[in-house]
Amino acid sequence: MPISRSGSPGSPSLVLTLGAALLYAVATILAKGLGQQRAAVTVLCQTLVGVVMLAPFADIGHPMPPASWGWLAGIGILPTGIAYVLMNSAFPRLTTPVIGIVTFIYPVVAIIIDWALYAHPLRPAQAAGIVLIALATLGVRLGWRFPVRPVSVA
């Protein structure tokens, strides 16, 4: 089934994105609740579940050259694996708003590195997202609150 790139409401890509966000939130809440569980074990379990769930989509008919496996290991194990172990080890000691900040800062850093190292232009939506994440981070750190009007029950 082809995935629509339009991003229009009801499109498969939007549904998949929202589903992924929901599942990531559930995984984060579960990781926060594990407490004394070693983060490396949590990340290993999550990775193994991902391998099993994505295996049916692997194109085994076109094997990868050996050099590509080295690049895949270098990109997947080193920065991503270490980042997830560090993040999962911090989750039990952090509040939920701080976990939200950490979760959003991770893609911001990836976008900035992509722009700085690979000279990919920063798109307006990316720049706006970075500004919104920075504002949200400030809001959480400084304790900003939305004004809430009391609801009268008649």
C-alpha positions in Angstrom: 0.0 0.0 0.0 1.6 3.3 -1.0 1.8 5.9 1.7 0.6 9.4 0.9 3.1 12.2 1.3 0.4 14.8 1.2 -0.1 14.9 5.0 -3.7 15.7 4.5 -6.1 14.8 7.3 -7.0 11.2 7.1 -4.0 10.3 5.0 -2.1 7.2 5.9 1.1 9.1 6.7 -0.7 11.2 9.2 -2.3 8.2 10.8 1.0 6.4 10.9 2.7 9.4 12.5 0.1 9.8 15.2 0.2 6.0 15.9 4.0 6.1 16.2 3.8 9.1 18.5 1.3 7.3 20.7 3.4 4.2 20.8 6.5 6.2 21.6 4.7 7.9 24.5 3.6 4.5 25.8 7.1 3.1 25.5 8.5 6.2 27.4 5.9 5.9 30.2 6.8 2.2 30.5 10.5 3.0 30.6 9.9 5.6 33.3 8.1 3.1 35.4 10.8 0.4 35.2 12.8 2.2 37.9 15.7 -0.2 38.7 15.7 -1.9 35.3 19.0 -1.3 33.5 18.5 1.0 30.6 20.6 -1.2 28.3 18.2 -4.1 28.9 15.2 -1.9 28.1 16.8 -0.6 24.9 17.8 -4.2 23.9 14.2 -5.4 24.4 12.8 -2.5 22.5 15.2 -3.1 19.6 14.5 -6.9 19.5 10.7 -6.2 19.4 11.4 -3.7 16.6 13.4 -6.3 14.6 10.7 -8.9 15.0 7.9 -6.5 14.0 9.8 -5.1 11.0 11.3 -8.4 9.7 8.3 -9.1 7.4 9.1 -5.8 5.6 12.7 -6.6 5.0 13.7 -7.0 1.3 15.8 -10.2 1.7 15.9 -10.7 -2.1 18.4 -7.8 -2.4 21.2 -8.4 0.1 23.2 -5.4 1.3 27.0 -5.2 0.5 29.2 -5.9 3.5 30.4 -2.2 3.6 26.8 -1.1 4.1 26.5 -3.3 7.2 29.4 -1.4 8.7 27.8 2.0 8.0 24.5 0.7 9.4 26.2 -0.5 12.6 28.1 2.8 12.9 24.9 4.9 12.5 22.5 2.7 14.4 24.6 1.3 17.2 26.9 4.1 18.1 24.9 7.3 18.2 21.4 6.0 18.3 22.0 3.1 20.7 24.0 5.2 23.1 21.5 8.0 23.0 18.6 5.7 23.8 20.5 4.0 26.6 21.3 7.4 28.1 17.8 8.7 27.7 16.2 5.5 29.2 18.6 5.6 32.1 17.5 9.1 32.9 13.7 8.6 32.5 13.0 7.1 36.0 14.6 10.2 37.6 12.9 12.8 35.5 9.5 14.4 35.6 7.1 13.9 32.7 7.5 17.5 31.4 11.3 17.2 31.4 11.0 13.9 29.5 8.9 15.7 26.9 11.6 18.3 26.6 14.4 15.7 26.1 12.3 13.9 23.6 11.8 17.0 21.5 15.3 18.3 21.8 16.6 15.1 20.2 15.1 15.7 16.7 16.1 19.4 16.9 19.7 18.4 17.4 19.4 16.1 14.4 18.0 18.9 12.2 20.7 21.3 13.3 23.5 18.7 12.6 21.9 17.9 9.2 22.0 21.7 8.4 25.5 22.3 9.8 27.4 19.2 8.6 25.5 18.3 5.4 24.5 21.8 4.3 20.8 20.8 3.9 18.8 24.0 4.0 16.7 24.7 7.0 13.1 24.8 5.8 10.6 27.3 7.3 8.6 24.5 9.0 11.7 23.1 10.6 12.8 26.6 11.8 9.3 27.2 13.2 9.4 23.9 14.9 12.7 24.6 16.5 11.4 28.0 17.8 8.3 26.3 19.2 10.3 23.6 20.9 12.6 26.3 22.4 9.6 28.2 23.7 8.0 25.1 25.1 11.3 24.2 26.8 11.5 27.7 28.3 7.9 27.4 29.4 8.5 24.1 31.2 11.7 25.3 32.8 10.2 28.6 33.9 6.9 27.1 35.0 4.7 29.0 32.6 1.0 28.1 33.0 -1.9 28.7 30.7 -4.6 30.8 32.3 -7.5 28.6 33.2 -10.9 30.0 33.8 -13.0 28.3 36.5 -15.9 26.4 35.1 -19.2 27.1 36.8 -21.6 24.2 37.1 -25.2 25.3 36.9 
